């Protein structure tokens, strides 16, 4: 991959969590020749799929909290609008006024509590949360990053296509987690999955995370839909 990895604890944790998913895929592939009626090898792939989605979900949470802490500590008037108007409970405001807690710490802890029960598995929800740390059109720019950095301009992903790809992955995760990956209308037969399917999904999760991180770190620049610098 031409794009560099962010050197943060949050992204390193993401890559570690993603490596667990890749190990599950390798385990499934190694056991495939020894299939038996009592072991469903595809369960290794399903577990890897769920782990990969959990990895990016966790990273998005931690990345937003990290960036909010940095922005709130600076108190810059140039911080994103959604962070400038972020509301805190009165008792927290009073604690800040008394000096019991720093403003940045209060904002982060309140946001952590607010986000704790929210899964960042829908592109729209991700966009909403990322408005706290950027005013860029993240999916729009991330699509351009994918085209340029991962496929050297051979693809024409735009915002809609990239969002759809992410949704496909997270919806399959939810089908596995909530519906036992059963074929619709069937209470026994499950949807097929193989090594290639899950490897592709994990690769896409890594690309999307890297692209989003790149957009968040990059300076503002003119972009073109679907072009090398677009997203």
VOPAGU-2260 file (C-alpha; in pm, 1 decimal, decimal comma):
REM VOPAGU-2260
SITE   aa  ch    i         X         Y         Z
SITE  UNK   A    0       0,0       0,0       0,0
SITE  UNK   A    1     140,9     339,9     -98,8
SITE  UNK   A    2     -37,2     525,9     181,0
SITE  UNK   A    3     143,5     546,3     514,9
SITE  UNK   A    4      -9,7     418,7     836,9
SITE  UNK   A    5     -82,5     670,7    1113,5
SITE  UNK   A    6     167,9     636,8    1396,0
SITE  UNK   A    7     -86,2     654,0    1677,7
SITE  UNK   A    8    -176,1     413,8    1955,8
SITE  UNK   A    9    -531,8     408,3    1827,0
SITE  UNK   A   10    -435,8     298,0    1477,4
SITE  UNK   A   11    -183,1      46,4    1603,7
SITE  UNK   A   12    -460,2    -106,8    1814,1
SITE  UNK   A   13    -678,9    -119,1    1503,0
SITE  UNK   A   14    -410,4    -303,4    1306,3
SITE  UNK   A   15    -358,4    -547,2    1594,2
SITE  UNK   A   16    -731,3    -618,6    1610,6
SITE  UNK   A   17    -740,2    -662,8    1233,9
SITE  UNK   A   18    -449,9    -908,8    1256,7
SITE  UNK   A   19    -662,5   -1125,1    1486,8
SITE  UNK   A   20    -921,1   -1145,1    1209,5
SITE  UNK   A   21    -656,5   -1242,1     954,8
SITE  UNK   A   22    -531,8   -1517,4    1186,3
SITE  UNK   A   23    -882,2   -1661,7    1205,8
SITE  UNK   A   24    -891,1   -1670,8     826,0
SITE  UNK   A   25    -559,0   -1855,2     816,0
SITE  UNK   A   26    -684,2   -2103,9    1074,6
SITE  UNK   A   27    -992,8   -2171,6     865,8
SITE  UNK   A   28    -785,4   -2220,2     552,4
SITE  UNK   A   29    -551,1   -2463,1     730,1
SITE  UNK   A   30    -843,2   -2668,2     858,7
SITE  UNK   A   31   -1033,8   -2674,5     528,8
SITE  UNK   A   32    -874,2   -3005,8     412,7
SITE  UNK   A   33    -997,4   -3166,4     734,5
SITE  UNK   A   34   -1363,2   -3072,1     709,3
SITE  UNK   A   35   -1601,2   -3294,6     901,5
SITE  UNK   A   36   -1976,6   -3303,1     970,4
SITE  UNK   A   37   -1913,5   -3181,8    1325,5
SITE  UNK   A   38   -1704,2   -2873,8    1237,8
SITE  UNK   A   39   -1817,5   -2586,8    1019,8
SITE  UNK   A   40   -1494,5   -2430,9     894,0
SITE  UNK   A   41   -1689,7   -2130,8     768,3
SITE  UNK   A   42   -1741,6   -2031,5    1133,3
SITE  UNK   A   43   -1376,4   -1926,0    1142,8
SITE  UNK   A   44   -1447,4   -1693,8     850,7
SITE  UNK   A   45   -1764,1   -1560,7    1012,8
SITE  UNK   A   46   -1574,6   -1490,3    1335,1
SITE  UNK   A   47   -1304,5   -1312,0    1135,8
SITE  UNK   A   48   -1567,9   -1099,3     960,7
SITE  UNK   A   49   -1722,5    -992,5    1291,3
SITE  UNK   A   50   -1378,2    -920,7    1440,4
SITE  UNK   A   51   -1277,5    -702,9    1144,1
SITE  UNK   A   52   -1590,3    -487,2    1170,2
SITE  UNK   A   53   -1537,2    -458,5    1546,2
SITE  UNK   A   54   -1181,8    -340,3    1476,8
SITE  UNK   A   55   -1284,0     -43,6    1262,3
SITE  UNK   A   56   -1580,4      38,8    1486,8
SITE  UNK   A   57   -1347,2      54,2    1788,5
SITE  UNK   A   58   -1088,3     259,9    1599,7
SITE  UNK   A   59   -1344,2     517,0    1486,7
SITE  UNK   A   60   -1460,0     565,1    1845,6
SITE  UNK   A   61   -1107,2     604,3    1979,7
SITE  UNK   A   62    -992,4     823,8    1692,5
SITE  UNK   A   63   -1277,5    1069,8    1740,9
SITE  UNK   A   64   -1210,8    1085,8    2116,1
SITE  UNK   A   65    -839,0    1145,6    2057,4
SITE  UNK   A   66    -898,4    1426,6    1811,7
SITE  UNK   A   67   -1171,4    1587,6    2022,4
SITE  UNK   A   68    -932,9    1592,2    2319,6
SITE  UNK   A   69    -664,9    1764,5    2112,4
SITE  UNK   A   70    -903,0    2021,8    1964,7
SITE  UNK   A   71   -1073,1    2099,9    2295,8
SITE  UNK   A   72    -737,3    2141,3    2470,3
SITE  UNK   A   73    -628,4    2398,7    2211,4
SITE  UNK   A   74    -954,1    2591,5    2236,8
SITE  UNK   A   75    -904,6    2702,6    1880,4
SITE  UNK   A   76   -1179,5    2920,0    1727,5
SITE  UNK   A   77   -1118,0    2723,3    1408,7
SITE  UNK   A   78   -1242,9    2397,1    1557,9
SITE  UNK   A   79   -1533,6    2235,5    1369,9
SITE  UNK   A   80   -1872,8    2393,0    1425,5
SITE  UNK   A   81   -2022,3    2076,9    1580,4
SITE  UNK   A   82   -1750,9    2075,3    1845,5
SITE  UNK   A   83   -1782,6    2449,5    1913,9
SITE  UNK   A   84   -2152,0    2404,8    1992,0
SITE  UNK   A   85   -2112,0    2073,3    2176,0
SITE  UNK   A   86   -2331,0    2075,6    2487,3
SITE  UNK   A   87   -2227,2    1957,0    2833,5
SITE  UNK   A   88   -2453,4    1883,9    3132,2
SITE  UNK   A   89   -2476,4    2169,2    3382,8
SITE  UNK   A   90   -2305,2    1971,4    3659,3
SITE  UNK   A   91   -2009,6    1912,4    3426,2
SITE  UNK   A   92   -1995,2    2280,5    3333,9
SITE  UNK   A   93   -1986,8    2366,2    3704,4
SITE  UNK   A   94   -1707,5    2115,5    3763,1
SITE  UNK   A   95   -1505,2    2285,7    3488,9
SITE  UNK   A   96   -1576,2    2630,6    3638,1
SITE  UNK   A   97   -1455,5    2511,5    3980,1
SITE  UNK   A   98   -1139,6    2374,4    3823,6
SITE  UNK   A   99   -1219,3    2016,7    3925,0
SITE  UNK   A  100   -1169,1    1896,7    3569,5
SITE  UNK   A  101   -1015,7    2040,7    3254,4
SITE  UNK   A  102   -1255,1    2135,8    2975,7
SITE  UNK   A  103   -1097,5    1892,6    2729,8
SITE  UNK   A  104   -1128,3    1606,1    2979,1
SITE  UNK   A  105   -1490,8    1692,1    3051,0
SITE  UNK   A  106   -1579,9    1700,1    2682,3
SITE  UNK   A  107   -1405,3    1369,8    2611,2
SITE  UNK   A  108   -1560,5    1187,0    2905,6
SITE  UNK   A  109   -1909,3    1309,3    2819,6
SITE  UNK   A  110   -1859,9    1214,3    2454,9
SITE  UNK   A  111   -1718,9     874,0    2550,6
SITE  UNK   A  112   -2030,5     804,3    2755,9
SITE  UNK   A  113   -2255,6     929,3    2475,8
SITE  UNK   A  114   -2084,9     712,6    2212,3
SITE  UNK   A  115   -2043,3     402,4    2428,1
SITE  UNK   A  116   -2369,1     247,1    2314,4
SITE  UNK   A  117   -2346,8     356,6    1952,6
SITE  UNK   A  118   -2209,7     129,4    1681,0
SITE  UNK   A  119   -2029,8     317,8    1404,7
SITE  UNK   A  120   -2131,7      72,4    1134,9
SITE  UNK   A  121   -2334,5     300,6     910,2
SITE  UNK   A  122   -2164,9     557,0     683,3
SITE  UNK   A  123   -2416,7     823,7     779,5
SITE  UNK   A  124   -2352,1     774,9    1149,3
SITE  UNK   A  125   -1977,2     786,9    1090,0
SITE  UNK   A  126   -2013,9    1113,8     897,3
SITE  UNK   A  127   -2220,7    1261,0    1178,8
SITE  UNK   A  128   -1966,4    1173,7    1447,6
SITE  UNK   A  129   -1667,4    1284,6    1240,2
SITE  UNK   A  130   -1819,7    1632,5    1211,2
SITE  UNK   A  131   -1690,2    1685,7    1564,7
SITE  UNK   A  132   -1332,8    1673,6    1434,9
SITE  UNK   A  133   -1354,4    1786,9    1071,9
SITE  UNK   A  134   -1575,7    1976,3     832,8
SITE  UNK   A  135   -1448,5    1781,7     532,9
SITE  UNK   A  136   -1672,7    1552,6     330,4
SITE  UNK   A  137   -1492,5    1247,0     459,9
SITE  UNK   A  138   -1652,0     975,4     243,3
SITE  UNK   A  139   -1620,5    1194,3     -65,3
SITE  UNK   A  140   -1249,2    1249,0     -10,1
SITE  UNK   A  141   -1186,4     894,2     111,5
SITE  UNK   A  142   -1319,6     756,0    -218,3
SITE  UNK   A  143   -1066,1     962,5    -408,8
SITE  UNK   A  144    -792,4     842,0    -176,4
SITE  UNK   A  145    -890,6     481,6    -244,2
SITE  UNK   A  146    -876,9     541,1    -619,8
SITE  UNK   A  147    -538,2     709,5    -608,6
SITE  UNK   A  148    -347,7     538,6    -327,6
SITE  UNK   A  149    -473,5     181,1    -348,1
SITE  UNK   A  150    -563,2     134,0    -713,8
SITE  UNK   A  151    -340,5     395,3    -881,5
SITE  UNK   A  152    -633,5     553,1   -1063,9
SITE  UNK   A  153    -761,3     226,5   -1212,0
SITE  UNK   A  154   -1088,4     255,5   -1019,6
SITE  UNK   A  155   -1357,4     521,4   -1011,5
SITE  UNK   A  156   -1503,2     487,4    -664,2
SITE  UNK   A  157   -1716,1     780,1    -558,4
SITE  UNK   A  158   -1875,9     854,2    -223,7
SITE  UNK   A  159   -2187,9     648,2    -295,7
SITE  UNK   A  160   -1993,4     340,6    -406,0
SITE  UNK   A  161   -1757,8     349,8    -108,0
SITE  UNK   A  162   -2043,0     393,8     136,2
SITE  UNK   A  163   -2223,4      99,9     -27,4
SITE  UNK   A  164   -1917,7    -124,1       0,6
SITE  UNK   A  165   -1884,9     -45,9     369,5
SITE  UNK   A  166   -2255,9    -108,5     423,6
SITE  UNK   A  167   -2232,9    -447,0     249,9
SITE  UNK   A  168   -1962,0    -549,8     493,6
SITE  UNK   A  169   -2134,3    -426,1     807,2
SITE  UNK   A  170   -2471,8    -569,6     706,7
SITE  UNK   A  171   -2316,0    -913,4     661,6
SITE  UNK   A  172   -2158,8    -871,8    1005,1
SITE  UNK   A  173   -2501,9    -796,5    1151,6
SITE  UNK   A  174   -2653,0   -1095,1     973,5
SITE  UNK   A  175   -2387,0   -1316,1    1131,0
SITE  UNK   A  176   -2420,7   -1162,3    1476,5
SITE  UNK   A  177   -2797,8   -1128,7    1493,3
SITE  UNK   A  178   -2940,5   -1386,0    1252,3
SITE  UNK   A  179   -2680,7   -1665,3    1280,0
SITE  UNK   A  180   -2600,3   -1595,2     912,4
SITE  UNK   A  181   -2905,2   -1800,9     814,2
SITE  UNK   A  182   -3042,3   -1780,5     461,3
SITE  UNK   A  183   -3362,1   -1576,3     469,1
SITE  UNK   A  184   -3658,0   -1801,1     539,0
SITE  UNK   A  185   -3440,5   -2096,5     641,2
SITE  UNK   A  186   -3382,5   -2206,1     999,6
SITE  UNK   A  187   -3094,6   -2444,1     926,2
SITE  UNK   A  188   -2898,8   -2348,9     616,5
SITE  UNK   A  189   -2652,1   -2064,6     646,2
SITE  UNK   A  190   -2518,1   -1827,2     383,1
SITE  UNK   A  191   -2196,0   -1957,5     227,0
SITE  UNK   A  192   -1866,7   -1787,2     304,0
SITE  UNK   A  193   -1513,0   -1871,7     199,3
SITE  UNK   A  194   -1158,5   -1751,2     248,1
SITE  UNK   A  195   -1171,2   -1514,6     -50,5
SITE  UNK   A  196   -1493,2   -1348,3      70,5
SITE  UNK   A  197   -1366,3   -1264,9     416,5
SITE  UNK   A  198   -1016,6   -1169,5     302,2
SITE  UNK   A  199   -1166,7    -919,0      60,5
SITE  UNK   A  200   -1385,8    -775,7     336,5
SITE  UNK   A  201   -1090,3    -738,2     573,8
SITE  UNK   A  202    -880,9    -575,4     302,1
SITE  UNK   A  203   -1159,8    -325,9     235,9
SITE  UNK   A  204   -1193,2    -243,6     603,9
SITE  UNK   A  205    -821,3    -169,1     618,4
SITE  UNK   A  206    -838,1      45,7     304,0
SITE  UNK   A  207   -1134,9     242,7     432,8
SITE  UNK   A  208    -975,1     306,2     772,3
SITE  UNK   A  209    -649,8     417,3     609,7
SITE  UNK   A  210    -835,9     641,9     367,0
SITE  UNK   A  211   -1039,9     806,0     643,2
SITE  UNK   A  212    -726,2     858,7     852,6
SITE  UNK   A  213    -551,9    1011,4     550,4
SITE  UNK   A  214    -840,6    1251,7     492,4
SITE  UNK   A  215    -846,3    1356,7     857,6
SITE  UNK   A  216    -471,1    1422,6     856,7
SITE  UNK   A  217    -442,3    1590,2     517,0
SITE  UNK   A  218    -456,7    1961,9     457,7
SITE  UNK   A  219    -756,3    2101,8     271,5
SITE  UNK   A  220    -724,5    2075,1    -104,6
SITE  UNK   A  221    -946,4    2095,4    -407,6
SITE  UNK   A  222   -1098,4    1761,5    -495,2
SITE  UNK   A  223   -1283,4    1617,2    -790,7
SITE  UNK   A  224   -1554,6    1350,8    -762,6
SITE  UNK   A  225   -1409,8    1011,4    -849,2
SITE  UNK   A  226   -1074,1    1158,9    -955,9
SITE  UNK   A  227    -732,3    1090,5    -806,4
SITE  UNK   A  228    -777,7    1350,3    -532,4
SITE  UNK   A  229   -1150,4    1308,0    -497,8
SITE  UNK   A  230   -1354,6    1126,5    -243,3
